[in-house]
Amino acid sequence: MPEGTIQVLLVGAKGLENTDFFNNIDPFVLLACRSQEQRSSVASGQGSEPEWNETFVFTISEGTSELVLKIMDQDTITDDDYLGKASIPLEPLFIEGNLPATAYNVVKDEEYRGEIRVGLSFTPERRTSRTFDAGEESYGGWKESAYTD
């Protein structure tokens, strides 16, 4: 797997389960990529069709294969409710470089619970190497060259 950064555009969701009986749900998303976790803002009162339009950046290292989005409903008095999750494989992103906003299924207890729209872009890490060149005096014989995978 490549190394670099991925940029995640969290657009919105639709068809989410309304777990609040008296009000609209207040959804937010926990985005996880390996050990990194970030949290979206709360779409207060937007119910089962929230919009966020927020961007998140993750550093990708060797072995990273998916982005997991856990959709939650923020509750004031009780614990937040789990609405479902979407797992996005990153291999297509590494191949294409950019994936436009796409709807991914939100699943809970192996059942469809709506969808979430996410756009992705990948920037490979730019590496530098040093090689010895006896004719290069400005670096004492060492010169730097850039390459990408």
Secondary structure, 3 states (H helix, E strand, C coil): CCCEEEEEEEEEEECCCCCCCCCCCCEEEEEEECCEEEECCCCCCCCCCCEEEEEEEEEECCCCCEEEEEEEECCCCCCCEEEEEEEEECHHHHHHCEEEEEEEEEEECCEEEEEEEEEEEEEECEEEEEEECCCCCCCCCEEEEEEEC
